[in-house]
Amino acid sequence: MVQESEKEELPFAKAEVVRLMKQHLDSDKMIRERVKVEMNKFLGEILAKICKELNKYPYATVEYDMFKECIYPYKNIERINKEKERIIKHLEAIKADCDSLAMDVERTMKLRKE
């Protein structure tokens, strides 16, 4: 019986992807076939997204600086997430200040009405 993964085209040689995965996984880990296939597809999707970004440049030659700019979100995801958290905390503090000011305005308006 031919498995579904054997029918579909994978972007990279499965053996190479598995070899790279094993380099970074603990030695006691086993990798299921579906994980091997899905990792291969995922890497192909990332490659396609980066190439789509590279295509936005008007130049015929892809330069290293262009490549670095396109992979920035993938290489710096931890830093980007930390920055996102920092911004959210700052916005929450601003919201708390706004709520406090709104309550002060309400209190002031009530005093003036009386």
Contact map, one row per residue, 1 for C-alpha under 8 A:
111000000000000000000000000000000000000000000000000000000000000000000000000000000000000000000000000000000000000000
111101100000000000000000000000000000000000000000000000000000000000000000000000000000000000000000000000000000000000
111111100000000000000000000000000000000000000000000000000000000000000000000000000000000000000000000000000000000000
011111110000000000000000000000000000000000000000000000000000000000000000000000000000000000000000000000000000000000
001111110000000000000000000000000100100000000000000000000000000000000000000000000000000000000000000000000000000000
011111111000000000000000000000000000000000000000000000000000000000000000000000000000000000000000000000000000000000
011111111000000000000000000000000000000000000000000000000000000000000000000000000000000000000000000000000000000000
000111111100000000000000000000000000000000000000000000000000000000000000000000000000000000000000000000000000000000
000001111110000000000000000000000000000000000000000000000000000000000000000000000000000000000000000000000000000000
000000011111110000000000000000000000100110010000000000000000000000000000000000000000000000000000000000000000000000
000000001111100000000000000000000000000110010000000000000000000000000000000000000000000000000000000000000000000000
000000000111110110000000000000000000000100010000000000000000000000000000000000000000000000000000000000000000000000
000000000111111110000000000000000000000000000000000000000000000000000000000000000000000000000000000000000000000000
000000000101111111000000000000000001100100000000000000000000000000000000000000000000000000000000000000000000000000
000000000000111111100000000000000000000000000000000000000000000000000000000000000000000000000000000000000000000000
000000000001111111110000000000000000000000000000000000000000000000000000000000000000000000000000000000000000000000
000000000001111111111000000000000001001100000000000000000000000000000000000000000000000000000000000000000000000000
000000000000011111111100000000000001000000000000000000000000000000000000000000000000000000000000000000000000000000
000000000000001111111110000000000000000000000000000000000000000000000000000000000000000000000000000000000000000000
000000000000000111111111000000000000000000000000000000000000000000000000000000000000000000000000000000000000000000
000000000000000011111111100000000000000000000000000000000000000000000000000000000000000000000000000000000000000000
000000000000000001111111111000000000000000000000000000000000000000000000000000000000000000000000000000000000000000
000000000000000000111111100000000000000000000000000000000000000000000000000000000000000000000000000000000000000000
000000000000000000011111110000000000000000000000000000000000000000000000000000000000000000000000000000000000000000
000000000000000000001111111010000000000000000000000000000000000000000000000000000000000000000000000000000000000000
000000000000000000000101111110000000000000000000000000000000000000000000000000000000000000000000000000000000000000
000000000000000000000100111110000000000000000000000000000000000000000000000000000000000000000000000000000000000000
000000000000000000000000011111000000000000000000000000000000000000000000000000000000000000000000000000000000000000
000000000000000000000000111111100000000000000000000000000000000000000000000000000000000000000000000000000000000000
000000000000000000000000000111110000000000000000000000000000000000000000000000000000000000000000000000000000000000
000000000000000000000000000011111011000000000000000000000000000000000000000000000000000000000000000000000000000000
000000000000000000000000000001111111000000000000000000000000000000000000000000000000000000000000000000000000000000
000000000000000000000000000000111111100000000000000000000000000000000000000000000000000000000000000000000000000000
000010000000000000000000000000011111110000000000000000000000000000000000000000000000000000000000000000000000000000
000000000000000000000000000000111111111000000000000000000000000000000000000000000000000000000000000000000000000000
000000000000010011000000000000111111111100000000000000000000000000000000000000000000000000000000000000000000000000
000010000100010000000000000000001111111110000000000000000000000000000000000000000000000000000000000000000000000000
000000000000000000000000000000000111111111000000000000000000000000000000000000000000000000000000000000000000000000
000000000000000010000000000000000011111111100000000000000000000000000000000000000000000000000000000000000000000000
000000000111010010000000000000000001111111110000000000000000000000000000000000000000000000000000000000000000000000
000000000110000000000000000000000000111111111000000000000000000000000000000000000000000000000000000000000000000000
000000000000000000000000000000000000011111111100000000000000000000000000000000000000000000000000000000000000000000
000000000000000000000000000000000000001111111110000000000000000000000000000000000000000000000000000000000000000000
000000000111000000000000000000000000000111111111000000000000000000000000000000000000000000000000000000000000000000
000000000000000000000000000000000000000011111111100000000000000000000000000000000000000000000000000000000000000000
000000000000000000000000000000000000000001111111110000000000000000000000000000000000000000000000000000000000000000
000000000000000000000000000000000000000000111111111000000000000000000000000000000000000000000000000000000000000000
000000000000000000000000000000000000000000011111111100000000000000000000000000000000000000000000000000000000000000
000000000000000000000000000000000000000000001111111110000000000000000000000000000000000000000000000000000000000000
000000000000000000000000000000000000000000000111111111000000000000100110000000000000000000000000000000000000000000
000000000000000000000000000000000000000000000011111111100000000000000000000000000000000000000000000000000000000000
000000000000000000000000000000000000000000000001111111110000000000000000000000000000000000000000000000000000000000
000000000000000000000000000000000000000000000000111111111000000000000100000000000000000000000000000000000000000000
000000000000000000000000000000000000000000000000011111111000010001100100000000000000000000000000000000000000000000
000000000000000000000000000000000000000000000000001111111100000000000000000000000000000000000000000000000000000000
000000000000000000000000000000000000000000000000000111111100000000000000000000000000000000000000000000000000000000
000000000000000000000000000000000000000000000000000011111110000000000000000000000000000000000000000000000000000000
000000000000000000000000000000000000000000000000000000111111000000000000000000000000000000000000000000000000000000
000000000000000000000000000000000000000000000000000000001111110000000000000000000000000000000000000000000000000000
000000000000000000000000000000000000000000000000000000000111110000000000000000000000000000000000000000000000000000
000000000000000000000000000000000000000000000000000000000011111000000000000000000000000000000000000000000000000000
000000000000000000000000000000000000000000000000000001000011111101100000000000000000000000000000000000000000000000
000000000000000000000000000000000000000000000000000000000000111111100000000000000000000000000000000000000000000000
000000000000000000000000000000000000000000000000000000000000011111110000000000000000000000000000000000000000000000
000000000000000000000000000000000000000000000000000000000000001111111000000000000000000000000000000000000000000000
000000000000000000000000000000000000000000000000000001000000011111111100000000000000000000000000000000000000000000
000000000000000000000000000000000000000000000000010001000000011111111110000000000000000000000000000000000000000000
000000000000000000000000000000000000000000000000000000000000000111111111000000000000000000000000000000000000000000
000000000000000000000000000000000000000000000000000000000000000011111111000000000000000000000000000000000000000000
000000000000000000000000000000000000000000000000010011000000000001111111100000000000000000000000000000000000000000
000000000000000000000000000000000000000000000000010000000000000000111111111000000000000000000000000000000000000000
000000000000000000000000000000000000000000000000000000000000000000011111111100000000000000000000000000000000000000
000000000000000000000000000000000000000000000000000000000000000000000111111110010000000000000000000000000000000000
000000000000000000000000000000000000000000000000000000000000000000000011111110000000000000000000000000000000000000
000000000000000000000000000000000000000000000000000000000000000000000011111110000000000000000000000000000000000000
000000000000000000000000000000000000000000000000000000000000000000000001111111110000000000000000000000000000000000
000000000000000000000000000000000000000000000000000000000000000000000000111111111000000000000000000000000000000000
000000000000000000000000000000000000000000000000000000000000000000000000000111111100000000000000000000000000000000
000000000000000000000000000000000000000000000000000000000000000000000000000111111110000000000000000000000000000000
000000000000000000000000000000000000000000000000000000000000000000000000100111111111000000000000000000000000000000
000000000000000000000000000000000000000000000000000000000000000000000000000011111111100000000000000000000000000000
000000000000000000000000000000000000000000000000000000000000000000000000000001111111110000000000000000000000000000
000000000000000000000000000000000000000000000000000000000000000000000000000000111111111000000000000000000000000000
000000000000000000000000000000000000000000000000000000000000000000000000000000011111111100000000000000000000000000
000000000000000000000000000000000000000000000000000000000000000000000000000000001111111110000000000000000000000000
000000000000000000000000000000000000000000000000000000000000000000000000000000000111111111000000000000000000000000
000000000000000000000000000000000000000000000000000000000000000000000000000000000011111111100000000000000000000000
000000000000000000000000000000000000000000000000000000000000000000000000000000000001111111110000000000000000000000
000000000000000000000000000000000000000000000000000000000000000000000000000000000000111111111000000000000000000000
000000000000000000000000000000000000000000000000000000000000000000000000000000000000011111111100000000000000000000
000000000000000000000000000000000000000000000000000000000000000000000000000000000000001111111110000000000000000000
000000000000000000000000000000000000000000000000000000000000000000000000000000000000000111111111000000000000000000
000000000000000000000000000000000000000000000000000000000000000000000000000000000000000011111111100000000000000000
000000000000000000000000000000000000000000000000000000000000000000000000000000000000000001111111110000000000000000
000000000000000000000000000000000000000000000000000000000000000000000000000000000000000000111111111000000000000000
000000000000000000000000000000000000000000000000000000000000000000000000000000000000000000011111111100000000000000
000000000000000000000000000000000000000000000000000000000000000000000000000000000000000000001111111110000000000000
000000000000000000000000000000000000000000000000000000000000000000000000000000000000000000000111111111000000000000
000000000000000000000000000000000000000000000000000000000000000000000000000000000000000000000011111111100000000000
000000000000000000000000000000000000000000000000000000000000000000000000000000000000000000000001111111110000000000
000000000000000000000000000000000000000000000000000000000000000000000000000000000000000000000000111111111000000000
000000000000000000000000000000000000000000000000000000000000000000000000000000000000000000000000011111111100000000
000000000000000000000000000000000000000000000000000000000000000000000000000000000000000000000000001111111110000000
000000000000000000000000000000000000000000000000000000000000000000000000000000000000000000000000000111111111000000
000000000000000000000000000000000000000000000000000000000000000000000000000000000000000000000000000011111111100000
000000000000000000000000000000000000000000000000000000000000000000000000000000000000000000000000000001111111110000
000000000000000000000000000000000000000000000000000000000000000000000000000000000000000000000000000000111111111000
000000000000000000000000000000000000000000000000000000000000000000000000000000000000000000000000000000011111111100
000000000000000000000000000000000000000000000000000000000000000000000000000000000000000000000000000000001111111110
000000000000000000000000000000000000000000000000000000000000000000000000000000000000000000000000000000000111111111
000000000000000000000000000000000000000000000000000000000000000000000000000000000000000000000000000000000011111111
000000000000000000000000000000000000000000000000000000000000000000000000000000000000000000000000000000000001111111
000000000000000000000000000000000000000000000000000000000000000000000000000000000000000000000000000000000000111111
000000000000000000000000000000000000000000000000000000000000000000000000000000000000000000000000000000000000011111
